[in-house]
Amino acid sequence: MSAEVTGGAEDGGKKRGTRRFPLWTRDTARPEGGGRAAAGDAPAPARQWPLIAVLSTVGLGLLLTAFDLFRAGTILVGVALLCAAVLRWVLPSVGMLAVRSRFTDMITYGVLGAAIVLLAMMAQPNPWLHIPFLQDTLHFTVR
């Protein structure tokens, strides 16, 4: 695809040197709170400690799941996402944990974390959480 686009009848078919959608973004704004969590002279892990804490907890949860502790591992993954929502709410700067606006990040992390925790608690066999209307709903829809 060339950078030049041919014009229509209104400009006589002349070539223009503009492109409607450039390949590289030059001026994207950083998400609210997306600044460093520590001073600029601090080492990289210290500047991104919220993201490293959340990813380490998720990694530990996945490791527990790999070692056949499914319920504990998935609950830990959900709790890590809930902690990410709390960090996003409390801290003014969370580094790369900020992806979108503060409100959207909090809602996304919170809903996903709560859903993972609830699903882990309802997992078979021997669920810790019983929701009676779910079985009735399943029987109604499968008939």
Secondary structure, 3 states (H helix, E strand, C coil): CCCCEECCHHHCCCEECCCCCCCCCCCCCCCCCCCCCCCCCCCHHHHCHHHHHHHHHHHHHHHHHHCCCHHHHHHHHHHHHHHHHHHHHHCCCCHHHCCCCHHHHHHHHHHHHHHHHHHHHCCCCCCCCCCHHHHHHHHHHHC
